[in-house]
Amino acid sequence: MNRKKRQGRQLRLLACAAALTLCSALSAFAQTAAGGTGAAASAGVAAVATYDGPDRMERLIAGAKKEGALTLYTSIAAGDVSLMTTVFERKYGVKVTVWRAANDKVLQRVMAEQAARRYDVDSIQIASGELEALTRENALQEVRSPSFANLIPGAVPKHHKWAAHYLNVWVQAYNTNKVKKDELPKTYADLLDPRWKGRLGIEGNNEEWFYTVVDGMGETAGLKFFRDLVATNGLSVNNGHSLLNNLVAAGEVPLALTDYNYMPEQAKQKGAPIDWFVIEPAIARANGIAVAAHAPHPNAATLFYEFILSDDMQRAMSKSGYVPTSRNVESPLKKIPIKLIDSSKALDNSEKWTSAFNKIIKGVK
């Protein structure tokens, strides 16, 4: 486990993907031993989640109230999860039990439970890369939601096994006492200017951002740019976006290349000497919501799915600084072009880009 942590988020995804064959075999064995009841339960979830009749919401609400409970596995910040679950409980009378951990920990727990044929989770709310890994493990249920029509392009993969409900957008943050606004770089090439020597920082597990920037430049040119940047001006590597944001606010990292958009904005509103800008396009990773394939409370799970994608909840998240995926809700970054990471492609190429990131950015040989 310690080795996986050191290798970063994408390599952890790869390691989990490598375990899919074993997990599937164990799950199949357990299902056979139990007489196939897992398949029957899965069929029941599918019947609920894919029903698209005109009385869909009425049926979901009635079914959820009868079930009376929902178990949610999530990686979202505790305060934001509490906001969602409190409103949901109050509105529908369904008690929500939350287990919260990092994205990779949620992924590992769901896979382990499925392998053991222990089905506790109803709803899963994590980053798109981990959701895509669970899709490949057949751990998620296809959903047919009328809300899909309101979402931005790329928010719903073709298989409909999960849907993005907000975007984690990487922006560039700077300390306003250390960096003048008129000297901010307008392009990545501007970062090669000698003025940035020893002044740049990056979060240590942002392989997806790295891969997407390189891909946008063209692989050869992109890799050369980052090699040149590290060689000429250097990059301080910091594990954790909160830590990086705090270092910028403290002036220890004058300019950060990969901060989440809401973090410097929240610190700025509290009076910290920090602000943010974007070298366009901003790179974004989706966080999504999914219904577990063997959800013990399928109506509550599907109803929570619809609740999370609703415009009301999207507006609430937008007010907290998140970038919503509904086209009906104004985004905090409405005037900034955003490039959404292809989670399936990123997962397929995770080993290659994690290796490149570690070698070039972290100096790992």
N, C-alpha and C positions, 0 to 999 in steps of 0.2 A: 504493500500500500504506500509506503514512504517513497518507493521508487516511482510509482505512478504519479504521486503528487509533484515530484520534482520534474517530471516530464511535461506537465501541463495538461490543460483541459482537453485538447484534441487527442493527445495520446491516450488519455483515460478513456475517451470514447472508442478509440481503436481497440484497446484492450477489452472493453465490454463487448464490442462487436465480435471480437475473436471468440468470445465465450458463448455466442448465440447457439452454435451447434450443440454444445453440451447441454445448455439450458433447454433447448427444444427436445432433446432426447429424454431428459429427465421428466419434462412435462408430459411427453407422450406416454412414457412408462407409467407415470402416476395416474394419468387419465384412464389408461387401459385397466389398471388395477382397481380403479374406483367404478368401473362399469360405464365410463363415458359420460358421467353426469356433467363434466366440465363443458363438453360440447353442447349439451342441452341448455346449460346456463348461458353460454355465449350466444346461442340462437335467440334466447329470450331478450338479451341486451340488444341484439341487432334489430329485433322487431320493434323495440321502443325507439331506438336512436334513429332508425331510417324511416319511421312512419312520417308521411308528409301530407296527411289529410287535412282538411280545413279546421278540424277540431284538435289539432296537434297540441297546442298550448294548454287547452282545457284538460286534455287527457294527461299531459305531463304534470300539471299542477295537482290534479286529483290523485294521481299515482304517487307523486312525491310526498304529499301529505299523509297518505296511507303508509308509506314506507317510514316516514318520520325521521330519517337519519341519512347522513352523507359523510363519507370519509375522504378527505382531500390530502393528497401529497403535493407539496409545493416548495418552490425555492424563492418565492417573492418575500420581500421584507416584511417582518412581523406586523408592523403597524398597518401596512397596506392590506395584508391578508385579513387582519382583524376588521378593517373597514368593510371589505367585501362580505365576509361571512356574517357579520352582525346585521348588515342590511338584508342579506338573503334569508337569514333565520327569522328576522322580524317580518319580512314580506310574505314568506311561505310557510312558516311554522315548522321548518325542518332543522333539526339539530346537526351542526357541522363539527366533526372531529378533524383536527388539523395535525398533520405531521410535516414539519418543515425542516429542510436541509439543503445543502448545496445541490446544484443540478445533477452532478455525477452521482451523488449519494442517493438521490431519488431514483435515478436510472438503475443503479445497482440493486436497490431494495425491490423495485418492481420486478426486475428480472429474476431475482432470487426467489421471491414469493411465487412467481409464475412457475419456476422450475420445480418448486415444492408443492405446486397445486394448492397454494394457500391464497385465496382471493379476498383480501380485505379492502383494497382501494377501489373507490368509485371514480374519482376525478383526479387528473394529473395536470399540473400547471407548472411547466418548466421551459427551458430554452429549446429552440427548434432543433438543434443538433441532437440533443438527447431524445426529443420526441421522435425524430426520424429514426434513431437507433431502436426505439421501442416499437415503431411501426414495422421494422424489419423482423422483429421478434414476435410479430403478431399479438402484441400485448394491448393494442388499441383498437377501438371500435369505429368503423365508419359512421359519420353523422351526416344527415341531410338537413341542413338548417336554412331557413329563409333569410337569416342574417348574412349569409355569404354574399348576397347581392349588394350589400352595403359596404363591403370591405375592399381595401385597396388591392391592386394587382399583386399577386405573389403571396397574399396572406393565407390562402388555402391551397395546399398541394392537391394534385389531381386525385390522390387516393382518398381524400377527405377524412383521414384518420386523426387530424388535429387542425386547429385553426389559430392563427396569430391574433392575439388580442392587444398587444402593445409591442413597440419596438424599443430595444436598447440601442440608442444612437451614440456612436463615438464622436466626440467633438474635441477640439484642441482648447486647453485651458491655460491661462497665464496669470502670473502674479502682477497686479497693476502697479506695484511699487518697483518691480524689477524689470518690467518690459513695457515700453511705450507703445501705445496703440498704433502709431504710424510706422512702427518697425515690424509689425506682425507679418509673417510670411503669407503670401497670396497663393503660392504653389508649393508642392513638395520640393521642387528644385531650389526654392529660396532657402530651405533649411540647410543647404550646403554652404551658405555664407559663413565666413569665419566668426561673425558676431555671435553665432549660436554655440560656439565651442564650450563644452562643459555646462550648458544651460538647458539641456533637453532631457526629458524623462518619458518612460513608457511603462505600461502595466505588463507584468511578466507572463501573462497567459492569453495574450491577444493574437493568437495565431490566425484566427479567422479574419481579423482586420488586416493583418499583414498580408495574408494570401489575397484578399480582395483588392488591396492597393496595388500589389505586384501585378495581379491579373489585369487591372485597369491600365497599367503602364506598358504591358507586354512583359512576359516572364523574364526575358534576358535583360531588358532595360530596367525592370523593376528590381530584380535581385542586385544588379550593379549599383542602383541608387542606394539601396540600404547598406550594401557593403561600403560604399563611399561615405555615407553618412556616419556610420559607426567609426570608420577609420579616421575621418577628418574632425568631426565634432563630438563624437561619443554619444552614448545614450545610457542614462542611469535606469536600471531595471528594477521595478518595485512591484511586489506581489500584493494585489488588492487595489481596486479602484478607489475605495474610501481612503486608503493610505496615500495613494498618489494624489488624490484631491487635497488631502490635508497638507501634504508636502508642498503643493503649489501655493496654498493659502499661507503657509508659513514662510514662503520664499526660498525654501531649500531646493525646489525644482522650479525654476522660473517659467518654463513652458512644458506642458505635458501634451503628448501626441494622442493619447487614448484615454480620455475621461468620458464618463457617461454624462449626457447633456444636462440631466436634472441636478447632478451633484454640485458643479460650480455655481449653478443658478441659485440653488438653495443656500449655499454658503455666502454668496453675494448678497442675497436678501437679508442675511443675518449680520451683514457689515464686514465680512472678510474681504481683504484686498485681492479679489479674484474675479475674473471674467472669462468668457469663452468666445470662440469664433470657429469657423469651419473652413478647412481647405476642401473645396467642393470636388466631387459630391461627398456628403457625409455618408459614412458606412454604418449600416444598421444590421442588427441581428434580431430576429423575431423571438418573442416569448409567446407560448401558446397554451391552449386549453385542450384537453382530450378526455374522452370517456374510456374507462378501462374495459377491455374486451370481456371480462368476467365480473363486471361491477355487480355487487350484491344488491345495490339500490339503483337500478338503471333509470328509473323515472327521475329520481333526485339528481343523478349525475347528468342526465341530458338537460334537465331544467337549469342546473347550475351553469352548464355550458352556454345555454341561451342567455342566461342572466349576465354572464361575463361579457358576451358579445353585444349586449344591448347598448343602445346609444346612451342610456342613463348612466350605466357603469363606465362606459368609455369616456363620458364627460367628467365623471368623478376622477378617473385616472389622469385625464388631461390636466385637471386642476392641481394634481399632485406633481406635475412635471413630466409624466410619462407621455410618450408619443402614441396616440391611439391609432388603430387600424381602420376605424370606421370613417368613411368619406363624409359622413354627416356631422362629424365632430371636428371642431377646429383644433389643429395641431399647434403645439408650442413652437414647432419648426416649420410652419406652413410655407414660408418663403424660401426654404433651403432644399435644394435637390438632394434626394436620398437614394443610395444604392443598397438594396436589400440583398444580404448574403443568401446564396442558394445553399440551403442546409444539406440537401442530398449530395450535391457535388462536393461540398466541403467535407462531408463525412467520408465520401469515397476516396478523397485525396488527403485525408488527415495525417497519415504517416509521413508523406512527402513534405507537407508544409510545416508540420511540427518539427521535423528534422531541420529544415531550412531556417525556421525561426530560432531554434535553439543554437544553431551554429553561428548565424549571422548576428542576431540580436543579443543572445546570452553568452556567446563565445564558448559554447559547449562543443568539445571536440569528439 
